[in-house]
């Protein structure tokens, strides 16, 4: 029979007594040996000794529970979670560099080896190891910034050739660079693991989405399927799918879609790449890169006792982080939600030192009502500096 102080594993999972329950058991056992009138409160030597023992047992129980939970992707953490997801053929994403889709123009047949382009700030953007310009005279490839982190590059800012190559005439980026990301968090890895289980699914759409999610460098994505005979409200043609993908290599994404999409189903988007299908025949795959919409926030608070400027900075960072993690297209609601931003602002540490009096969102089309709508291929973007804080 298990000790009353030990963890218990049942059909519903693992449980363990609390510290207070362990301490109470030790006191009861101690008194059964030395007498019911033994004084064991925290101001006694024996009481303090039992408290130390109870804490050691409670800490050991917590470690056992953590070890038990580490075997599930839903509850695993850190290295344990990284080990769990290997069964799905994925791994925790390491910190990445910014990526940009570059349009390379030049003479047909030109081979660019270890090509490098420059932006207006002289940041280097490395092309794939070998790029061959096709008969059309231009090709879209994904370049990676040589500097790790969120290096930004707006439309047309990557426009210089660093490694001069005969036949390579020009380079430009028709869309903003996808910013680099830090090491993948546990929450993000759990979400990706859940999506990755769709790879061997029966549903073609789920399998295609899972394949795209598993492409290295992909940070956000959303899939739309128009199975009707008419163009839908998003402008997606009949019997076509549209996938909006942030991050990842263009060719790798197109190859993932080509390998999983159903026969005869069309793809729709503004970014395209020619890749071989499962039979080795070249096909053109189209998808979208997100269009970033800058979101501004105005927050007004009333400072209470204990308020410090660091608390205000925490509000700005928390609201900015919320906006940046909103799903492409705004998720089910299709919006950056005012209520969610309000909740985040009110949930920062030391929230008892201020009273939030107002919060307003605005976007490219003006002030929200109170939410900010996002088109299906739009992604919200916000920096802490875009969160205007007024303290009274």
PyMOL commands that set and color helices and strands:
alter all, ss='L'
color gray80, all
select helices_A, chain A and resi 19-34+45-69+78-88+186-196+204-213+250-260+309-325+328-333+338-346+351-353+384-386
alter helices_A, ss='H'
color red, helices_A
select strands_A, chain A and resi 8-10+13-15+97-106+111-113+116-119+124-126+130-132+138-148+158-161+168-173+220-226+240-246+266-268+271-276+282-287+291-294+296-303+335-336+354-363+366-367+372-373+378-381+387-391
alter strands_A, ss='S'
color yellow, strands_A
deselect
rebuild
show_as cartoon
